[in-house]
């Protein structure tokens, strides 16, 4: 994940083109302090400690979008996938025009092999691109996902409802199997 990669490589700082600085003017000072401490702990590779500080930041400021992104990252790095996705999706709702939130969600979905949601988040990230660096990052992410799709095993999409004839056929087959089993038991 880009923010996770940036954190682990020590490249995430106040001058990063992908992340905007938190809007600390409208947030409690303790929330911003907890956020910064959590980011530092993520940079040091301690996702569990970071999660505690970042969660405290969210307790103090529930609408702190950047903190939700980093809570999502800390959860992902700690293999807590469902809370990670939940926090990243909340961050995209809190900051609908933030490139980094949509990009991070897209990257997580691609890593989890949920390409449909990944492409949706990437499309939202494209809408939020403000710099050439952001465009390059998104282009690279999409290029990697398309290569993964070309060289990977085709997986079915489970987003279509069953058709009525298909359900009727499956039900008929199940009824025939149950009838055959009952006849076999009685004879």
Secondary structure in CASP SS format (residue, H / E / C, confidence):
PFRMAT SS
TARGET T0000
AUTHOR 0000-0000-0000
METHOD secondary structure of the structure
MODEL  1
X C 1.00
X H 1.00
X H 1.00
X H 1.00
X H 1.00
X H 1.00
X H 1.00
X H 1.00
X C 1.00
X C 1.00
X C 1.00
X C 1.00
X C 1.00
X C 1.00
X C 1.00
X C 1.00
X C 1.00
X C 1.00
X C 1.00
X C 1.00
X C 1.00
X C 1.00
X C 1.00
X H 1.00
X H 1.00
X H 1.00
X C 1.00
X C 1.00
X H 1.00
X H 1.00
X H 1.00
X H 1.00
X H 1.00
X H 1.00
X H 1.00
X H 1.00
X H 1.00
X H 1.00
X H 1.00
X H 1.00
X H 1.00
X H 1.00
X H 1.00
X C 1.00
X C 1.00
X C 1.00
X H 1.00
X H 1.00
X H 1.00
X H 1.00
X H 1.00
X H 1.00
X H 1.00
X H 1.00
X H 1.00
X H 1.00
X H 1.00
X H 1.00
X H 1.00
X H 1.00
X C 1.00
X C 1.00
X C 1.00
X C 1.00
X H 1.00
X H 1.00
X H 1.00
X H 1.00
X H 1.00
X H 1.00
X H 1.00
X H 1.00
X H 1.00
X H 1.00
X H 1.00
X H 1.00
X H 1.00
X C 1.00
X C 1.00
X C 1.00
X H 1.00
X H 1.00
X H 1.00
X H 1.00
X H 1.00
X H 1.00
X H 1.00
X H 1.00
X H 1.00
X H 1.00
X H 1.00
X H 1.00
X H 1.00
X H 1.00
X C 1.00
X C 1.00
X C 1.00
X C 1.00
X H 1.00
X H 1.00
X H 1.00
X H 1.00
X H 1.00
X H 1.00
X H 1.00
X H 1.00
X H 1.00
X H 1.00
X H 1.00
X H 1.00
X H 1.00
X C 1.00
X C 1.00
X C 1.00
X H 1.00
X H 1.00
X H 1.00
X H 1.00
X H 1.00
X H 1.00
X H 1.00
X H 1.00
X H 1.00
X H 1.00
X H 1.00
X H 1.00
X H 1.00
X C 1.00
X C 1.00
X C 1.00
X C 1.00
X H 1.00
X H 1.00
X H 1.00
X H 1.00
X H 1.00
X H 1.00
X H 1.00
X H 1.00
X H 1.00
X H 1.00
X H 1.00
X H 1.00
X H 1.00
X H 1.00
X H 1.00
X H 1.00
X H 1.00
X H 1.00
X H 1.00
X H 1.00
X C 1.00
X C 1.00
X C 1.00
X C 1.00
X C 1.00
X C 1.00
X C 1.00
X C 1.00
X C 1.00
X C 1.00
X C 1.00
X C 1.00
X H 1.00
X H 1.00
X H 1.00
X H 1.00
X H 1.00
X H 1.00
X H 1.00
X H 1.00
X H 1.00
X H 1.00
X H 1.00
X H 1.00
X H 1.00
X H 1.00
X H 1.00
X H 1.00
X H 1.00
X H 1.00
X H 1.00
X H 1.00
X H 1.00
X H 1.00
X H 1.00
X C 1.00
END
